[in-house]
Amino acid sequence: MQILVLNGVNLDVIGRRDPALYGGLSLNELERRVYEWAHALDISARCRQSNSEGEFIEWIHDAYADVDALIVNPGAWSHYSYAIRDALELLQVPVVEVHLSNITEREEWRRTSVIADVVSHRVIGKGPEGYREALEFLAGKTSVE
């Protein structure tokens, strides 16, 4: 099983952002954990991060024929990027939306995710462990199908 993990805008600087909200890890440390968790589940993960919305969308397009599932944390794009939503909507594989912080308890503008209705599952506010939950969900989801 091949899972693509896409992290969006400003996630490359999570190690410098409020650790109470984002978990205190750098993106490199987070990706290392994702690879370890995937290995323990006997699945393969590939992590990518971009601050360019167009590049992020291209990676989603590439995933149409390339992966078995997708974990996506678009960052702030979650709240307004209908272009990312439209790209995700076309995927025929399970997609899990992950947010390190609990967006439902933050600023009003963060409480809405325009991708929520096109994903299979959401993991919100569990810090870096949310990625492990997403991987576990996808590993179970695949074995059920």
N, CA, C and O atoms as CSV, one atom per row, in Angstrom:
chain,resi,resn,atom,element,x,y,z
A,1,MET,N,N,0.849,-1.188,0.000
A,1,MET,CA,C,0.000,0.000,0.000
A,1,MET,C,C,0.888,1.242,0.000
A,1,MET,O,O,1.786,1.377,0.830
A,2,GLN,N,N,0.623,2.144,-0.940
A,2,GLN,CA,C,1.392,3.388,-1.069
A,2,GLN,C,C,0.515,4.564,-0.652
A,2,GLN,O,O,-0.538,4.804,-1.244
A,3,ILE,N,N,0.957,5.299,0.377
A,3,ILE,CA,C,0.220,6.468,0.872
A,3,ILE,C,C,1.058,7.715,0.638
A,3,ILE,O,O,2.240,7.764,0.977
A,4,LEU,N,N,0.423,8.714,0.054
A,4,LEU,CA,C,1.063,10.013,-0.132
A,4,LEU,C,C,0.588,10.932,0.981
A,4,LEU,O,O,-0.612,11.057,1.227
A,5,VAL,N,N,1.541,11.576,1.653
A,5,VAL,CA,C,1.244,12.520,2.729
A,5,VAL,C,C,1.629,13.911,2.233
A,5,VAL,O,O,2.805,14.205,2.016
A,6,LEU,N,N,0.617,14.762,2.058
A,6,LEU,CA,C,0.858,16.113,1.565
A,6,LEU,C,C,0.623,17.130,2.667
A,6,LEU,O,O,-0.464,17.209,3.238
A,7,ASN,N,N,1.645,17.898,2.954
A,7,ASN,CA,C,1.551,18.983,3.926
A,7,ASN,C,C,1.649,20.301,3.183
A,7,ASN,O,O,2.497,20.478,2.310
A,8,GLY,N,N,0.773,21.216,3.541
A,8,GLY,CA,C,0.659,22.459,2.815
A,8,GLY,C,C,1.362,23.637,3.448
A,8,GLY,O,O,2.368,23.509,4.146
A,9,VAL,N,N,0.795,24.766,3.175
A,9,VAL,CA,C,1.374,26.066,3.469
A,9,VAL,C,C,1.734,26.218,4.952
A,9,VAL,O,O,0.937,25.922,5.842
A,10,ASN,N,N,2.947,26.683,5.179
A,10,ASN,CA,C,3.531,26.971,6.496
A,10,ASN,C,C,3.827,25.749,7.356
A,10,ASN,O,O,4.302,25.897,8.482
A,11,LEU,N,N,3.565,24.569,6.863
A,11,LEU,CA,C,3.906,23.395,7.663
A,11,LEU,C,C,5.411,23.136,7.676
A,11,LEU,O,O,5.897,22.355,8.494
A,12,ASP,N,N,6.141,23.773,6.790
A,12,ASP,CA,C,7.594,23.655,6.824
A,12,ASP,C,C,8.202,24.392,8.013
A,12,ASP,O,O,9.378,24.197,8.320
A,13,VAL,N,N,7.423,25.235,8.686
A,13,VAL,CA,C,7.930,25.989,9.845
A,13,VAL,C,C,7.188,25.642,11.139
A,13,VAL,O,O,7.174,26.437,12.079
A,14,ILE,N,N,6.569,24.455,11.188
A,14,ILE,CA,C,5.802,24.110,12.392
A,14,ILE,C,C,6.667,24.064,13.643
A,14,ILE,O,O,6.165,24.307,14.741
A,15,GLY,N,N,7.934,23.764,13.507
A,15,GLY,CA,C,8.819,23.731,14.669
A,15,GLY,C,C,9.003,25.095,15.319
A,15,GLY,O,O,9.434,25.187,16.468
A,16,ARG,N,N,8.679,26.143,14.593
A,16,ARG,CA,C,8.802,27.506,15.120
A,16,ARG,C,C,7.462,28.068,15.570
A,16,ARG,O,O,7.407,29.166,16.124
A,17,ARG,N,N,6.387,27.335,15.342
A,17,ARG,CA,C,5.062,27.824,15.705
A,17,ARG,C,C,4.690,27.312,17.095
A,17,ARG,O,O,5.376,26.447,17.639
A,18,ASP,N,N,3.634,27.829,17.660
A,18,ASP,CA,C,3.189,27.530,19.019
A,18,ASP,C,C,3.108,26.013,19.252
A,18,ASP,O,O,2.255,25.346,18.666
A,19,PRO,N,N,3.995,25.460,20.109
A,19,PRO,CA,C,3.981,24.018,20.345
A,19,PRO,C,C,2.683,23.514,20.964
A,19,PRO,O,O,2.331,22.349,20.777
A,20,ALA,N,N,1.962,24.361,21.698
A,20,ALA,CA,C,0.678,23.934,22.264
A,20,ALA,C,C,-0.329,23.642,21.159
A,20,ALA,O,O,-1.210,22.800,21.328
A,21,LEU,N,N,-0.205,24.322,20.050
A,21,LEU,CA,C,-1.117,24.117,18.919
A,21,LEU,C,C,-0.599,23.083,17.932
A,21,LEU,O,O,-1.371,22.285,17.401
A,22,TYR,N,N,0.705,23.095,17.687
A,22,TYR,CA,C,1.256,22.316,16.574
A,22,TYR,C,C,2.159,21.162,16.988
A,22,TYR,O,O,2.645,20.435,16.121
A,23,GLY,N,N,2.398,20.971,18.268
A,23,GLY,CA,C,3.111,19.795,18.728
A,23,GLY,C,C,4.604,19.942,18.947
A,23,GLY,O,O,5.219,19.047,19.528
A,24,GLY,N,N,5.211,21.030,18.508
A,24,GLY,CA,C,6.608,21.285,18.801
A,24,GLY,C,C,7.627,20.569,17.939
A,24,GLY,O,O,8.825,20.797,18.107
A,25,LEU,N,N,7.204,19.717,17.025
A,25,LEU,CA,C,8.145,19.021,16.151
A,25,LEU,C,C,8.442,19.849,14.913
A,25,LEU,O,O,7.615,20.648,14.475
A,26,SER,N,N,9.620,19.654,14.355
A,26,SER,CA,C,9.909,20.221,13.035
A,26,SER,C,C,9.239,19.332,11.988
A,26,SER,O,O,8.825,18.213,12.289
A,27,LEU,N,N,9.138,19.829,10.778
A,27,LEU,CA,C,8.568,19.020,9.699
A,27,LEU,C,C,9.413,17.772,9.466
A,27,LEU,O,O,8.861,16.697,9.227
A,28,ASN,N,N,10.732,17.889,9.530
A,28,ASN,CA,C,11.596,16.711,9.353
A,28,ASN,C,C,11.317,15.659,10.412
A,28,ASN,O,O,11.253,14.468,10.106
A,29,GLU,N,N,11.150,16.093,11.663
A,29,GLU,CA,C,10.845,15.140,12.741
A,29,GLU,C,C,9.476,14.500,12.528
A,29,GLU,O,O,9.311,13.300,12.746
A,30,LEU,N,N,8.513,15.283,12.111
A,30,LEU,CA,C,7.175,14.748,11.840
A,30,LEU,C,C,7.237,13.709,10.722
A,30,LEU,O,O,6.663,12.627,10.842
A,31,GLU,N,N,7.928,14.038,9.645
A,31,GLU,CA,C,8.031,13.091,8.532
A,31,GLU,C,C,8.744,11.812,8.952
A,31,GLU,O,O,8.354,10.722,8.534
A,32,ARG,N,N,9.783,11.932,9.773
A,32,ARG,CA,C,10.485,10.738,10.269
A,32,ARG,C,C,9.520,9.837,11.022
A,32,ARG,O,O,9.541,8.617,10.860
A,33,ARG,N,N,8.672,10.446,11.848
A,33,ARG,CA,C,7.674,9.649,12.581
A,33,ARG,C,C,6.678,9.000,11.628
A,33,ARG,O,O,6.317,7.836,11.804
A,34,VAL,N,N,6.237,9.737,10.633
A,34,VAL,CA,C,5.301,9.173,9.653
A,34,VAL,C,C,5.919,7.941,9.002
A,34,VAL,O,O,5.252,6.915,8.865
A,35,TYR,N,N,7.178,8.028,8.601
A,35,TYR,CA,C,7.844,6.885,7.972
A,35,TYR,C,C,7.955,5.703,8.940
A,35,TYR,O,O,7.765,4.554,8.541
A,36,GLU,N,N,8.259,5.983,10.201
A,36,GLU,CA,C,8.347,4.908,11.208
A,36,GLU,C,C,6.987,4.252,11.422
A,36,GLU,O,O,6.886,3.025,11.459
A,37,TRP,N,N,5.936,5.072,11.562
A,37,TRP,CA,C,4.593,4.522,11.771
A,37,TRP,C,C,4.143,3.706,10.564
A,37,TRP,O,O,3.556,2.635,10.719
A,38,ALA,N,N,4.412,4.202,9.382
A,38,ALA,CA,C,4.034,3.473,8.167
A,38,ALA,C,C,4.761,2.134,8.113
A,38,ALA,O,O,4.157,1.105,7.812
A,39,HIS,N,N,6.056,2.150,8.404
A,39,HIS,CA,C,6.825,0.907,8.398
A,39,HIS,C,C,6.241,-0.104,9.383
A,39,HIS,O,O,6.126,-1.288,9.064
A,40,ALA,N,N,5.873,0.359,10.577
A,40,ALA,CA,C,5.291,-0.529,11.588
A,40,ALA,C,C,3.965,-1.124,11.124
A,40,ALA,O,O,3.596,-2.222,11.540
A,41,LEU,N,N,3.252,-0.404,10.267
A,41,LEU,CA,C,1.975,-0.889,9.731
A,41,LEU,C,C,2.149,-1.673,8.430
A,41,LEU,O,O,1.172,-2.118,7.828
A,42,ASP,N,N,3.406,-1.836,8.006
A,42,ASP,CA,C,3.744,-2.547,6.780
A,42,ASP,C,C,3.126,-1.890,5.541
A,42,ASP,O,O,2.622,-2.558,4.638
A,43,ILE,N,N,3.185,-0.553,5.536
A,43,ILE,CA,C,2.743,0.211,4.383
A,43,ILE,C,C,3.849,1.196,4.003
A,43,ILE,O,O,4.784,1.421,4.771
A,44,SER,N,N,3.731,1.767,2.836
A,44,SER,CA,C,4.739,2.708,2.357
A,44,SER,C,C,4.151,4.112,2.336
A,44,SER,O,O,3.019,4.319,1.898
A,45,ALA,N,N,4.933,5.071,2.813
A,45,ALA,CA,C,4.494,6.470,2.814
A,45,ALA,C,C,5.532,7.320,2.109
A,45,ALA,O,O,6.731,7.046,2.164
A,46,ARG,N,N,5.045,8.358,1.448
A,46,ARG,CA,C,5.911,9.361,0.830
A,46,ARG,C,C,5.392,10.715,1.275
A,46,ARG,O,O,4.221,11.028,1.059
A,47,CYS,N,N,6.242,11.521,1.890
A,47,CYS,CA,C,5.848,12.835,2.403
A,47,CYS,C,C,6.350,13.941,1.483
A,47,CYS,O,O,7.463,13.892,0.959
A,48,ARG,N,N,5.486,14.941,1.306
A,48,ARG,CA,C,5.853,16.125,0.534
A,48,ARG,C,C,5.233,17.339,1.212
A,48,ARG,O,O,4.188,17.242,1.855
A,49,GLN,N,N,5.898,18.491,1.058
A,49,GLN,CA,C,5.382,19.747,1.606
A,49,GLN,C,C,5.627,20.849,0.596
A,49,GLN,O,O,6.674,20.898,-0.049
A,50,SER,N,N,4.639,21.742,0.464
A,50,SER,CA,C,4.805,22.886,-0.423
A,50,SER,C,C,4.081,24.102,0.133
A,50,SER,O,O,3.039,23.990,0.779
A,51,ASN,N,N,4.659,25.262,-0.137
A,51,ASN,CA,C,3.991,26.528,0.132
A,51,ASN,C,C,3.375,27.098,-1.142
A,51,ASN,O,O,2.852,28.212,-1.138
A,52,SER,N,N,3.435,26.346,-2.213
A,52,SER,CA,C,2.867,26.750,-3.493
A,52,SER,C,C,1.589,25.962,-3.749
A,52,SER,O,O,1.626,24.740,-3.892
A,53,GLU,N,N,0.471,26.654,-3.805
A,53,GLU,CA,C,-0.814,25.985,-4.005
A,53,GLU,C,C,-0.850,25.228,-5.330
A,53,GLU,O,O,-1.388,24.124,-5.397
A,54,GLY,N,N,-0.286,25.808,-6.371
A,54,GLY,CA,C,-0.270,25.141,-7.669
A,54,GLY,C,C,0.504,23.831,-7.628
A,54,GLY,O,O,0.055,22.826,-8.180
A,55,GLU,N,N,1.669,23.838,-6.974
A,55,GLU,CA,C,2.464,22.621,-6.842
A,55,GLU,C,C,1.705,21.568,-6.039
A,55,GLU,O,O,1.704,20.389,-6.394
A,56,PHE,N,N,1.063,21.998,-4.960
A,56,PHE,CA,C,0.272,21.102,-4.116
A,56,PHE,C,C,-0.813,20.416,-4.953
A,56,PHE,O,O,-1.022,19.208,-4.844
A,57,ILE,N,N,-1.492,21.194,-5.779
A,57,ILE,CA,C,-2.548,20.647,-6.645
A,57,ILE,C,C,-1.953,19.685,-7.669
A,57,ILE,O,O,-2.549,18.645,-7.950
A,58,GLU,N,N,-0.795,20.010,-8.229
A,58,GLU,CA,C,-0.143,19.094,-9.177
A,58,GLU,C,C,0.160,17.746,-8.523
A,58,GLU,O,O,-0.003,16.699,-9.148
A,59,TRP,N,N,0.603,17.776,-7.257
A,59,TRP,CA,C,0.873,16.522,-6.552
A,59,TRP,C,C,-0.411,15.721,-6.363
A,59,TRP,O,O,-0.388,14.493,-6.446
A,60,ILE,N,N,-1.517,16.389,-6.113
A,60,ILE,CA,C,-2.802,15.680,-6.023
A,60,ILE,C,C,-3.129,15.065,-7.374
A,60,ILE,O,O,-3.539,13.906,-7.440
A,61,HIS,N,N,-2.957,15.816,-8.448
A,61,HIS,CA,C,-3.202,15.284,-9.789
A,61,HIS,C,C,-2.335,14.059,-10.049
A,61,HIS,O,O,-2.816,13.065,-10.593
A,62,ASP,N,N,-1.065,14.119,-9.667
A,62,ASP,CA,C,-0.161,12.983,-9.850
A,62,ASP,C,C,-0.645,11.761,-9.074
A,62,ASP,O,O,-0.388,10.626,-9.475
A,63,ALA,N,N,-1.338,11.990,-7.976
A,63,ALA,CA,C,-1.808,10.890,-7.126
A,63,ALA,C,C,-2.964,10.118,-7.755
A,63,ALA,O,O,-3.264,9.008,-7.315
A,64,TYR,N,N,-3.615,10.669,-8.764
A,64,TYR,CA,C,-4.777,9.999,-9.362
A,64,TYR,C,C,-4.469,8.568,-9.778
A,64,TYR,O,O,-5.312,7.683,-9.632
A,65,ALA,N,N,-3.277,8.339,-10.291
A,65,ALA,CA,C,-2.934,6.997,-10.761
A,65,ALA,C,C,-1.779,6.385,-9.991
A,65,ALA,O,O,-1.322,5.291,-10.320
A,66,ASP,N,N,-1.304,7.080,-8.973
A,66,ASP,CA,C,-0.023,6.729,-8.380
A,66,ASP,C,C,-0.076,6.182,-6.961
A,66,ASP,O,O,0.891,5.558,-6.523
A,67,VAL,N,N,-1.163,6.388,-6.227
A,67,VAL,CA,C,-1.191,6.010,-4.817
A,67,VAL,C,C,-2.475,5.266,-4.470
A,67,VAL,O,O,-3.461,5.293,-5.206
A,68,ASP,N,N,-2.422,4.600,-3.316
A,68,ASP,CA,C,-3.595,3.874,-2.822
A,68,ASP,C,C,-4.421,4.701,-1.862
A,68,ASP,O,O,-5.591,4.396,-1.628
A,69,ALA,N,N,-3.830,5.744,-1.301
A,69,ALA,CA,C,-4.534,6.608,-0.352
A,69,ALA,C,C,-3.726,7.889,-0.177
A,69,ALA,O,O,-2.555,7.965,-0.551
A,70,LEU,N,N,-4.378,8.886,0.399
A,70,LEU,CA,C,-3.759,10.187,0.578
A,70,LEU,C,C,-4.084,10.722,1.963
A,70,LEU,O,O,-5.224,10.650,2.421
A,71,ILE,N,N,-3.060,11.261,2.624
A,71,ILE,CA,C,-3.244,12.031,3.849
A,71,ILE,C,C,-2.908,13.464,3.482
A,71,ILE,O,O,-1.855,13.732,2.905
A,72,VAL,N,N,-3.799,14.382,3.815
A,72,VAL,CA,C,-3.603,15.759,3.398
A,72,VAL,C,C,-3.822,16.710,4.568
A,72,VAL,O,O,-4.834,16.651,5.266
A,73,ASN,N,N,-2.836,17.592,4.758
A,73,ASN,CA,C,-2.964,18.699,5.699
A,73,ASN,C,C,-2.629,19.962,4.903
A,73,ASN,O,O,-1.466,20.362,4.832
A,74,PRO,N,N,-3.643,20.588,4.305
A,74,PRO,CA,C,-3.367,21.768,3.489
A,74,PRO,C,C,-3.034,23.018,4.290
A,74,PRO,O,O,-2.735,24.054,3.697
A,75,GLY,N,N,-3.075,22.955,5.613
A,75,GLY,CA,C,-2.857,24.149,6.414
A,75,GLY,C,C,-3.982,25.137,6.165
A,75,GLY,O,O,-5.141,24.739,6.050
A,76,ALA,N,N,-3.660,26.411,6.079
A,76,ALA,CA,C,-4.681,27.452,5.902
A,76,ALA,C,C,-5.482,27.291,4.615
A,76,ALA,O,O,-6.610,27.777,4.528
A,77,TRP,N,N,-4.919,26.621,3.620
A,77,TRP,CA,C,-5.689,26.390,2.379
A,77,TRP,C,C,-6.971,25.614,2.654
A,77,TRP,O,O,-7.930,25.714,1.889
A,78,SER,N,N,-6.997,24.842,3.737
A,78,SER,CA,C,-8.195,24.061,4.084
A,78,SER,C,C,-9.437,24.930,4.190
A,78,SER,O,O,-10.555,24.463,3.976
A,79,HIS,N,N,-9.234,26.187,4.520
A,79,HIS,CA,C,-10.349,27.063,4.848
A,79,HIS,C,C,-10.879,27.860,3.661
A,79,HIS,O,O,-11.924,28.503,3.759
A,80,TYR,N,N,-10.156,27.821,2.534
A,80,TYR,CA,C,-10.634,28.639,1.417
A,80,TYR,C,C,-10.264,28.137,0.025
A,80,TYR,O,O,-10.741,28.701,-0.959
A,81,SER,N,N,-9.439,27.107,-0.098
A,81,SER,CA,C,-8.994,26.713,-1.433
A,81,SER,C,C,-9.948,25.714,-2.080
A,81,SER,O,O,-9.859,24.505,-1.861
A,82,TYR,N,N,-10.846,26.246,-2.869
A,82,TYR,CA,C,-11.745,25.389,-3.631
A,82,TYR,C,C,-11.003,24.687,-4.762
A,82,TYR,O,O,-11.467,23.661,-5.259
A,83,ALA,N,N,-9.865,25.221,-5.172
A,83,ALA,CA,C,-9.052,24.545,-6.185
A,83,ALA,C,C,-8.509,23.226,-5.629
A,83,ALA,O,O,-8.521,22.208,-6.321
A,84,ILE,N,N,-8.034,23.243,-4.385
A,84,ILE,CA,C,-7.568,22.002,-3.753
A,84,ILE,C,C,-8.745,21.063,-3.534
A,84,ILE,O,O,-8.625,19.858,-3.757
A,85,ARG,N,N,-9.871,21.596,-3.103
A,85,ARG,CA,C,-11.073,20.771,-2.912
A,85,ARG,C,C,-11.453,20.065,-4.214
A,85,ARG,O,O,-11.726,18.864,-4.217
A,86,ASP,N,N,-11.471,20.814,-5.317
A,86,ASP,CA,C,-11.850,20.234,-6.605
A,86,ASP,C,C,-10.873,19.146,-7.033
A,86,ASP,O,O,-11.290,18.128,-7.585
A,87,ALA,N,N,-9.579,19.345,-6.787
A,87,ALA,CA,C,-8.582,18.328,-7.138
A,87,ALA,C,C,-8.779,17.069,-6.298
A,87,ALA,O,O,-8.695,15.957,-6.820
A,88,LEU,N,N,-9.039,17.234,-5.000
A,88,LEU,CA,C,-9.256,16.080,-4.118
A,88,LEU,C,C,-10.530,15.323,-4.474
A,88,LEU,O,O,-10.586,14.097,-4.372
A,89,GLU,N,N,-11.533,16.053,-4.884
A,89,GLU,CA,C,-12.829,15.439,-5.199
A,89,GLU,C,C,-12.717,14.393,-6.306
A,89,GLU,O,O,-13.497,13.441,-6.337
A,90,LEU,N,N,-11.768,14.558,-7.202
A,90,LEU,CA,C,-11.614,13.633,-8.328
A,90,LEU,C,C,-10.909,12.336,-7.959
A,90,LEU,O,O,-10.948,11.374,-8.727
A,91,LEU,N,N,-10.269,12.294,-6.806
A,91,LEU,CA,C,-9.544,11.084,-6.399
A,91,LEU,C,C,-10.500,9.927,-6.163
A,91,LEU,O,O,-11.588,10.101,-5.614
A,92,GLN,N,N,-10.083,8.760,-6.582
A,92,GLN,CA,C,-10.873,7.542,-6.387
A,92,GLN,C,C,-10.331,6.689,-5.238
A,92,GLN,O,O,-10.721,5.532,-5.080
A,93,VAL,N,N,-9.438,7.261,-4.443
A,93,VAL,CA,C,-8.838,6.555,-3.314
A,93,VAL,C,C,-9.227,7.273,-2.026
A,93,VAL,O,O,-9.611,8.442,-2.068
A,94,PRO,N,N,-9.134,6.595,-0.882
A,94,PRO,CA,C,-9.449,7.259,0.393
A,94,PRO,C,C,-8.508,8.426,0.678
A,94,PRO,O,O,-7.307,8.358,0.417
A,95,VAL,N,N,-9.081,9.491,1.216
A,95,VAL,CA,C,-8.326,10.681,1.593
A,95,VAL,C,C,-8.645,11.006,3.044
A,95,VAL,O,O,-9.813,11.059,3.430
A,96,VAL,N,N,-7.610,11.225,3.849
A,96,VAL,CA,C,-7.800,11.614,5.239
A,96,VAL,C,C,-7.264,13.033,5.408
A,96,VAL,O,O,-6.127,13.326,5.040
A,97,GLU,N,N,-8.090,13.903,5.966
A,97,GLU,CA,C,-7.708,15.276,6.282
A,97,GLU,C,C,-7.170,15.293,7.708
A,97,GLU,O,O,-7.817,14.793,8.628
A,98,VAL,N,N,-5.982,15.870,7.888
A,98,VAL,CA,C,-5.351,15.946,9.205
A,98,VAL,C,C,-5.050,17.408,9.528
A,98,VAL,O,O,-4.600,18.170,8.672
A,99,HIS,N,N,-5.306,17.778,10.771
A,99,HIS,CA,C,-4.902,19.086,11.291
A,99,HIS,C,C,-4.259,18.872,12.648
A,99,HIS,O,O,-4.829,18.209,13.515
A,100,LEU,N,N,-3.075,19.429,12.832
A,100,LEU,CA,C,-2.371,19.299,14.105
A,100,LEU,C,C,-3.147,19.947,15.242
A,100,LEU,O,O,-3.238,19.386,16.334
A,101,SER,N,N,-3.702,21.117,14.990
A,101,SER,CA,C,-4.465,21.831,16.021
A,101,SER,C,C,-5.953,21.527,15.863
A,101,SER,O,O,-6.398,21.016,14.836
A,102,ASN,N,N,-6.694,21.851,16.895
A,102,ASN,CA,C,-8.138,21.652,16.847
A,102,ASN,C,C,-8.772,22.880,16.197
A,102,ASN,O,O,-9.074,23.867,16.868
A,103,ILE,N,N,-8.964,22.803,14.900
A,103,ILE,CA,C,-9.465,23.957,14.151
A,103,ILE,C,C,-10.880,24.340,14.561
A,103,ILE,O,O,-11.301,25.473,14.328
A,104,THR,N,N,-11.617,23.425,15.163
A,104,THR,CA,C,-12.998,23.735,15.570
A,104,THR,C,C,-13.059,24.609,16.815
A,104,THR,O,O,-14.119,25.130,17.164
A,105,GLU,N,N,-11.916,24.769,17.488
A,105,GLU,CA,C,-11.879,25.591,18.696
A,105,GLU,C,C,-10.977,26.813,18.539
A,105,GLU,O,O,-10.624,27.464,19.522
A,106,ARG,N,N,-10.612,27.114,17.310
A,106,ARG,CA,C,-9.723,28.255,17.059
A,106,ARG,C,C,-10.515,29.426,16.489
A,106,ARG,O,O,-11.733,29.496,16.658
A,107,GLU,N,N,-9.835,30.333,15.823
A,107,GLU,CA,C,-10.494,31.500,15.249
A,107,GLU,C,C,-11.653,31.063,14.345
A,107,GLU,O,O,-11.623,29.995,13.734
A,108,GLU,N,N,-12.658,31.912,14.285
A,108,GLU,CA,C,-13.863,31.587,13.516
A,108,GLU,C,C,-13.537,31.167,12.085
A,108,GLU,O,O,-14.105,30.198,11.582
A,109,TRP,N,N,-12.633,31.882,11.429
A,109,TRP,CA,C,-12.336,31.577,10.022
A,109,TRP,C,C,-11.670,30.223,9.841
A,109,TRP,O,O,-11.700,29.672,8.741
A,110,ARG,N,N,-11.066,29.667,10.896
A,110,ARG,CA,C,-10.420,28.354,10.797
A,110,ARG,C,C,-11.404,27.201,11.002
A,110,ARG,O,O,-11.049,26.049,10.750
A,111,ARG,N,N,-12.585,27.469,11.437
A,111,ARG,CA,C,-13.515,26.405,11.829
A,111,ARG,C,C,-14.167,25.698,10.659
A,111,ARG,O,O,-14.736,24.619,10.826
A,112,THR,N,N,-14.094,26.284,9.488
A,112,THR,CA,C,-14.676,25.672,8.303
A,112,THR,C,C,-13.571,25.101,7.435
A,112,THR,O,O,-12.560,25.757,7.182
A,113,SER,N,N,-13.773,23.880,6.984
A,113,SER,CA,C,-12.856,23.260,6.032
A,113,SER,C,C,-13.626,23.009,4.742
A,113,SER,O,O,-14.629,22.295,4.739
A,114,VAL,N,N,-13.158,23.594,3.656
A,114,VAL,CA,C,-13.848,23.416,2.382
A,114,VAL,C,C,-13.587,22.040,1.777
A,114,VAL,O,O,-14.199,21.682,0.770
A,115,ILE,N,N,-12.682,21.263,2.381
A,115,ILE,CA,C,-12.426,19.912,1.873
A,115,ILE,C,C,-13.131,18.830,2.699
A,115,ILE,O,O,-13.090,17.656,2.331
A,116,ALA,N,N,-13.766,19.203,3.792
A,116,ALA,CA,C,-14.347,18.221,4.712
A,116,ALA,C,C,-15.328,17.267,4.028
A,116,ALA,O,O,-15.403,16.093,4.390
A,117,ASP,N,N,-16.067,17.758,3.058
A,117,ASP,CA,C,-17.089,16.907,2.437
A,117,ASP,C,C,-16.546,16.000,1.331
A,117,ASP,O,O,-17.304,15.207,0.771
A,118,VAL,N,N,-15.256,16.096,1.004
A,118,VAL,CA,C,-14.700,15.233,-0.043
A,118,VAL,C,C,-13.637,14.276,0.498
A,118,VAL,O,O,-12.949,13.611,-0.277
A,119,VAL,N,N,-13.500,14.203,1.818
A,119,VAL,CA,C,-12.538,13.278,2.415
A,119,VAL,C,C,-13.266,12.108,3.062
A,119,VAL,O,O,-14.451,12.195,3.384
A,120,SER,N,N,-12.537,11.016,3.246
A,120,SER,CA,C,-13.099,9.804,3.852
A,120,SER,C,C,-13.139,9.872,5.366
A,120,SER,O,O,-13.993,9.263,6.010
A,121,HIS,N,N,-12.192,10.630,5.929
A,121,HIS,CA,C,-12.025,10.665,7.386
A,121,HIS,C,C,-11.280,11.940,7.743
A,121,HIS,O,O,-10.514,12.464,6.934
A,122,ARG,N,N,-11.504,12.443,8.962
A,122,ARG,CA,C,-10.819,13.643,9.436
A,122,ARG,C,C,-10.212,13.354,10.796
A,122,ARG,O,O,-10.823,12.685,11.629
A,123,VAL,N,N,-8.984,13.870,11.023
A,123,VAL,CA,C,-8.311,13.766,12.313
A,123,VAL,C,C,-7.879,15.178,12.678
A,123,VAL,O,O,-7.041,15.780,12.007
A,124,ILE,N,N,-8.459,15.693,13.746
A,124,ILE,CA,C,-8.276,17.097,14.082
A,124,ILE,C,C,-7.835,17.239,15.539
A,124,ILE,O,O,-8.421,16.641,16.442
A,125,GLY,N,N,-6.792,18.042,15.747
A,125,GLY,CA,C,-6.401,18.426,17.094
A,125,GLY,C,C,-5.644,17.392,17.889
A,125,GLY,O,O,-5.626,17.459,19.118
A,126,LYS,N,N,-5.017,16.437,17.230
A,126,LYS,CA,C,-4.291,15.401,17.952
A,126,LYS,C,C,-2.791,15.552,17.801
A,126,LYS,O,O,-2.037,14.631,18.114
A,127,GLY,N,N,-2.350,16.719,17.318
A,127,GLY,CA,C,-0.927,16.952,17.143
A,127,GLY,C,C,-0.340,15.967,16.152
A,127,GLY,O,O,-1.051,15.448,15.292
A,128,PRO,N,N,0.955,15.708,16.267
A,128,PRO,CA,C,1.606,14.775,15.346
A,128,PRO,C,C,0.977,13.378,15.351
A,128,PRO,O,O,0.990,12.688,14.332
A,129,GLU,N,N,0.431,12.964,16.490
A,129,GLU,CA,C,-0.204,11.643,16.578
A,129,GLU,C,C,-1.385,11.502,15.622
A,129,GLU,O,O,-1.794,10.385,15.305
A,130,GLY,N,N,-1.929,12.613,15.165
A,130,GLY,CA,C,-3.010,12.560,14.191
A,130,GLY,C,C,-2.607,11.871,12.901
A,130,GLY,O,O,-3.424,11.219,12.250
A,131,TYR,N,N,-1.344,12.021,12.537
A,131,TYR,CA,C,-0.851,11.348,11.335
A,131,TYR,C,C,-0.812,9.834,11.547
A,131,TYR,O,O,-1.100,9.066,10.629
A,132,ARG,N,N,-0.457,9.411,12.753
A,132,ARG,CA,C,-0.476,7.972,13.043
A,132,ARG,C,C,-1.905,7.446,12.945
A,132,ARG,O,O,-2.145,6.390,12.359
A,133,GLU,N,N,-2.850,8.188,13.521
A,133,GLU,CA,C,-4.250,7.766,13.441
A,133,GLU,C,C,-4.714,7.684,11.987
A,133,GLU,O,O,-5.444,6.764,11.618
A,134,ALA,N,N,-4.297,8.631,11.175
A,134,ALA,CA,C,-4.673,8.613,9.754
A,134,ALA,C,C,-4.095,7.386,9.052
A,134,ALA,O,O,-4.787,6.725,8.278
A,135,LEU,N,N,-2.832,7.084,9.323
A,135,LEU,CA,C,-2.214,5.894,8.731
A,135,LEU,C,C,-2.933,4.623,9.173
A,135,LEU,O,O,-3.199,3.738,8.361
A,136,GLU,N,N,-3.244,4.540,10.462
A,136,GLU,CA,C,-3.951,3.363,10.980
A,136,GLU,C,C,-5.333,3.233,10.354
A,136,GLU,O,O,-5.758,2.130,10.010
A,137,PHE,N,N,-6.035,4.349,10.204
A,137,PHE,CA,C,-7.341,4.337,9.558
A,137,PHE,C,C,-7.221,3.790,8.131
A,137,PHE,O,O,-7.995,2.929,7.714
A,138,LEU,N,N,-6.243,4.303,7.402
A,138,LEU,CA,C,-6.089,3.876,6.016
A,138,LEU,C,C,-5.663,2.423,5.920
A,138,LEU,O,O,-6.128,1.709,5.031
A,139,ALA,N,N,-4.802,1.971,6.799
A,139,ALA,CA,C,-4.389,0.568,6.790
A,139,ALA,C,C,-5.585,-0.343,7.053
A,139,ALA,O,O,-5.732,-1.381,6.408
A,140,GLY,N,N,-6.426,0.040,7.987
A,140,GLY,CA,C,-7.645,-0.725,8.255
A,140,GLY,C,C,-8.662,-0.627,7.159
A,140,GLY,O,O,-9.330,-1.608,6.833
A,141,LYS,N,N,-8.789,0.555,6.580
A,141,LYS,CA,C,-9.737,0.798,5.505
A,141,LYS,C,C,-9.409,-0.084,4.304
A,141,LYS,O,O,-10.302,-0.655,3.679
A,142,THR,N,N,-8.136,-0.187,3.995
A,142,THR,CA,C,-7.730,-0.970,2.840
A,142,THR,C,C,-7.979,-2.446,3.074
A,142,THR,O,O,-8.427,-3.151,2.170
A,143,SER,N,N,-7.692,-2.929,4.292
A,143,SER,CA,C,-7.877,-4.363,4.550
A,143,SER,C,C,-9.343,-4.756,4.575
A,143,SER,O,O,-9.665,-5.928,4.376
A,144,VAL,N,N,-10.245,-3.803,4.816
A,144,VAL,CA,C,-11.691,-4.087,4.843
A,144,VAL,C,C,-12.247,-4.169,3.435
A,144,VAL,O,O,-13.155,-4.959,3.174
A,145,GLU,N,N,-11.723,-3.375,2.534
A,145,GLU,CA,C,-12.260,-3.311,1.172
A,145,GLU,C,C,-11.915,-4.545,0.376
A,145,GLU,O,O,-12.291,-4.652,-0.791
